[in-house]
């Protein structure tokens, strides 16, 4: 989504220290926080918890695929 962490946290309504714990693996994202992400971005819980791309909006799925292809080319 091309947002820095502060902008992302404002978008989804989660405190930066709390989000940092989720990002770094210090804590697993709570259902309440995950629902905030779903509401703000349109992703589904199956994407958040299980990584199922079928639970992504088309624009995000396409952007992720593009980034993954670029990463494979660099490696």
C-alpha atoms as one frame of an Amber mdcrd trajectory, in Angstrom:
protein
   0.000   0.000   0.000   3.142   2.167  -0.069   2.592   3.538   3.446   5.134
   3.977   6.184   4.327   2.439   9.547   2.939   5.666  11.055   0.579   6.217
   8.112  -0.463   2.557   8.166  -1.253   2.753  11.876  -3.357   5.871  11.358
  -5.212   4.171   8.490  -6.119   1.067  10.464  -6.445   2.709  13.882  -3.808
   0.695  15.733  -1.080   2.185  17.942   2.401   2.048  16.417   4.003   0.111
  19.312   1.215  -2.457  19.146   1.599  -2.802  15.357   5.361  -3.073  15.699
   4.837  -6.088  17.979   2.722  -7.723  15.280   5.223  -6.916  12.522   8.245
  -8.199  14.403   6.537 -11.323  15.697   6.533 -10.186  19.304   2.795 -10.831
  19.477   0.233 -12.429  17.210  -2.328  -9.984  15.852  -5.536 -10.021  17.884
  -8.884 -10.599  16.243  -9.944  -7.037  17.116  -6.837  -5.583  15.445  -7.244
  -7.908  12.462 -10.832  -6.752  12.015  -9.604  -3.139  11.968  -7.194  -4.068
   9.174 -10.026  -5.793   7.286 -12.291  -2.775   7.603  -9.600  -0.292   6.530
  -8.152  -2.271   3.628 -10.714  -4.778   2.388  -8.502  -7.793   3.081 -10.103
 -10.801   4.734  -9.209 -12.703   7.868  -8.059 -15.666   5.781  -5.339 -13.459
   4.307  -4.241 -12.146   7.686  -4.197 -15.462   9.515  -3.663 -17.999   6.732
  -2.111 -16.071   3.836  -4.857 -17.046   1.417  -4.573 -14.683  -1.546  -8.173
 -15.403  -2.519  -9.127 -13.221   0.458  -7.418 -10.123  -0.996  -8.950  -7.338
  -3.051  -7.829  -7.660  -6.680  -5.709  -4.486  -6.600  -3.735  -5.694  -3.570
  -3.317  -9.210  -4.951  -1.951  -7.757  -8.183   0.438  -5.419  -6.346   1.751
  -8.270  -4.189   2.289 -10.484  -7.243   4.232  -7.677  -8.930   6.448  -7.204
  -5.865   7.052 -10.950  -5.569   8.083 -11.175  -9.243  10.475  -8.246  -8.838
  12.003  -9.847  -5.723  12.540 -13.139  -7.574  14.303 -11.310 -10.407  16.659
  -9.604  -7.939  17.663 -12.856  -6.279
